[in-house]
Amino acid sequence: MATPTDRGHIATEQSHEKTCHFDALSTLQCVDLLANDHEQAIKAVQNASQSIASFIEALVPRIEDGGRLIYFGCGTSGRLGVLDASECPPTFRSEPELVVGLIAGGDKSLRTSSEAKEDDPNGILPDFNRIALSSKDTVIGIAAGGTTPWVLGGLKLAKQRGSRTCFLTCSEIAPKVDHLISLQTGAEPLTGSTRLKAGTATKLTLNIITTTLFTKLGNVYGNLMVDVKASNEKLLDRAIRIVSSVCDVDRETSTTLLAKSGGEVKVSIVMHKNQTSAESAKQKLAAARGNLRKALQAKV
């Protein structure tokens, strides 16, 4: 067996000075230490706010121009990307192919680890071919420790296709990319276990990226999920309450509006505000590129 490269110098592989005797702590001490240690995850994201904002500002027009956002990673990093991508359609009624999550080893790796896949720098090529990655797309390679060949190789392959590239990491490693988001979470309580602070900071960053992206695209009105897909009882209730709140009407009226609009919250709101038909409301929204605020501000 060949000796692997020593990664001991990387921040996420360092030993945490406060957890050297973690196994000797009481249960409550373990809980308190882990909870308090995660405060660094929030601080790391706050410290990277400018680079996150810069990335989103560059991303919005590319999405408006027909591009996609592609996450890819291995292990925990890959699972977090797939998770965030899968939550966009029910939250923002986005098309499933608009935000895509790719993980080394495919969907089976969501439940079963496939670490050996991580070492192939060209391993993501079949996935890029399958989704027809192009110059319109923006990719985010996610690697907490910063050294994963599958991710670093994927960034190079994406660059060759003209895609805009971003590297999201919790280490000090910075490959040549268009955007770098470095979350300095430091040493993990369990040495090298980046499912802890690094995972938390990564999940928060992905939440911020897609929530802000879809807000700028017009899928949010105020702080309301006006593009929510009412696919179950809970979400239908939320849709009813959103329409009630924006239109200042009772639940019965909201339910009726939603029935007439085919369950579309924004259409229901424009219908009521402009006292118009569902078809007319849809046309007005289309003219405003789906932005409810702009549609309501437009002249009737």
N, C-alpha and C positions, 0 to 999 in steps of 0.2 A: 504493500500500500504506500503510495506516494505521500510525502508530508505536505499537508495543505499550507497555504499562506497564513501566517500569524495575523489574526485580526484583533489581538489583545489591546491594540492602541486605540481602537474605535470607542467613542464615548458610550455607546449602548452595551459594550462588552466589559466596561469597567466594573469593579466591585464597589457596591454601595456601602459607604462607611457606617451607616446607621443600621445596616441589616446583617452584619457579620455574624451575629448570634441569633438570627431570626428563628431558627428551630427551637431555641430555648425559651422563647417568649410565650406568655399566656395567650389564650385565644383573643381576649380583648386587646392585648397589646399588639397582636398581629393586625387586627382589624383597624385599630387607630393608626398604626404606622402606615399601612397601605393607603388608607383614606387620606391622611395628611400628605403623604408623598405625592399623591396625584394632583396636588395643587400646582406642582411644577408643570404638569401637562397644560393647564389653562394658561399659565404664564408664558409658556413656550409659544402657544398660538398667538397670544396677545403681542408678543415681541416680533412675530412674523407677519403682523397685520398688513404692513405696507406691501410686502411681496405678494401676499394673498390677494390684496385689492388690485394690484397691478396686473396680476394674472387674470382676474375676473374681467377687468376693464378691456383687456385684449381679447378675451374669450367671447364676450357678448356679440360684437359685430360679426365674428366668424360663425357663430350659431345662427344669427339672423341671415347670414349669407348662404345657409344650407349645410354648414358643417356639423360635425358631431363631436361629443366629448367622450374620449375613450380612457378608462382607467385600466391599468394592468399591474399585477403584482403577484407575489408568491406567498403561500401560507396566510398568516394573519393579514398582511397588507393586501393580498389579493381578495380575501374574503370581505374586507371592509369596503373595497372598491365595488365588488359585486353587490354588496348590501345597499350601498348608497345609490347605485344605478337602478336597482330593482325597486327602490322606494319612490323614484321620481314619477312614474306613470300614475300611481294612485294619489299622490299628493298634488301634482301639477297637471294631470291629464296629458302628460307629454307622450309622444310616440316611444315605444320600447326601444327603438333603434337610435334614439337621439342621444341618450347617455348609456354607454355600454361598459360593462365590467368584464374583464378577462383575467383568468387565474391560471397559473401554471398547473397542468394536469387536467384542466377542464372542470366541468361541474362536479365531478366526483370528489374533487379536492376540497369542495366546500365542507364535506363531512369527514373525509379521510385524507390525512396528510400525504403529500407526494414530494418530499424534499429533494429527491434525486433529480426531478425535473428542473430545479432551480439553477443547475450548473451549466445548462445549455444556452449560450448567448444567442443562438438562432432558433431557440425553441418556440418562440411566439410567431414565427413566420407563417405557419399554417393558419393561425387565427387571424393574422393581418390579411392574408389572402381571402379567407372566408368572408370577412366583413368588408372586403375591398377598401382597405384604408387608403385615403387619398390626401392630396395637398390641402383640401378644405378642412380636414379634421384636426382636432387638437388632442394630444395624448398626455396623460399624466402617468409616468412611471413611479410606482410607490415601492420604496425599499427602506424600511426603518434603519437598518444598519448601513445602508448605502453601497453594499458591495455585490449584491445579487446579480450574477451574470445574465440570467433570463431577463431581468429588468433593464440593466445597462445595455445589453445587446439589443433589446427591443427599442430603446430610445434611438440607437444608431440606425436601426432599420426604418423607424418612423421618419427620421430626419432625411433618409435617402429618398423617401416618397414625398418629401416636401411638407409633411405635417408639422404643425407648431408643437414644440415639445416642452414639457415641464417635468421636473424631478422633485418629488415630495419625499423628504427623508428626515430622520432624526439624528443624523450623524453630521460630521463636518466635511464629508466627501461631496465634491461638486463637479460632476461631469459636464461636458459642454452641451448646454441646452439653452432654449430661449428663455425659460423661466425656472428659477430655483426657489423652492419653499423649504427652508431649513428650520425644523422644529427642535430646538435644543432642550430635550427632555432629560439629558444626563443619564447617569447609571440607573439601571433597573433594580428594584428591591430583590428580585431573583436574577442574578447576574446573567445578562443576555436574553432574558425573556421579554421580548418587545411586544408581547400581547398586553403588557401592563401600561406604563405611562406612555410609551411610544404609540401603542394602539389607541389609547384614549385621545391623544393629541391628533393622531391621524384621522380618527372618526370625526372629531370636532371640526377639523379643517375641511373635510369632504362635505360635511353638513353645511358649513359656511359657504363653500363654493357653489353648490347647487341651489341652496336657498336664495342666495344673492343673485345668482344667474337668472333664475326663473322669476324673481321679483323684477329685475331689470327688463325681462322679456314681456312683462305684463301679466304674469300668472298669479300675482298677488295684488290685492286691493286693501290699502291700509295694512293691517296685519292678518287679513282674512284669506283663507285658501279658496279663492273664488273659482279655481279650476278643479276643485276636489271632485273625484269620481265617486258618486254615491252608489257604491257597489254592495253595500250591506246596510243593516239597520242603523248602526252607529253613524256611518258617513251620511246616510240620508237625513238623519236628525241634524247633523252638523250643517248640511246644505240648507235645510229648512231654517235653522237659526241664523245662518249667514244672510239669507234673503230677507228674513224678518228684520234683522239688524240694519242692513243697508237701506231697505225700503220703508222701514218703520211700519210694518204691517203685522197682523197676527199670524199664528202658525197655519191656520186653515187657508188663508190667502196665499201664504208662501207655498204651501203644498200644491195648491191649484196652479200657481205660476210655474212651479217645477214640472208639473204634469204636462202643461201646455208647451213647455220648452224642451221636453225630452230629457228632463233631469239636469239641464245645464244651468248652473248658478248664474253665470254672467249674462246669458240670454234672458233669464228670468228677471234680472235686475234692470236691464235695458228695456225690456218689455214694459215693466211697471213704470219706470222713470219717464219714459217717452210715450207711454200709453199707445203702444204699437204692437204689431203681430210678432210672432216668433221669427218668421222669415225676415221681416224688416230689421229686427234686432240683430239677427245673425249677419246681415249685410253690413250693418253699422259697425259691428265688432270686426268684421273682416277688413273693412276700410281702415280701422284703427290697429290692424295687425294683432287683434286679440286683446289689446290693452283696454281694460274696462274704464279706467279713469279718462283716457283720451276719447273713448267712445261716448262717454257721458258728457264730456266737455264740447264735443262737436255740435255744430248747429243742427237742429232737427230738420 
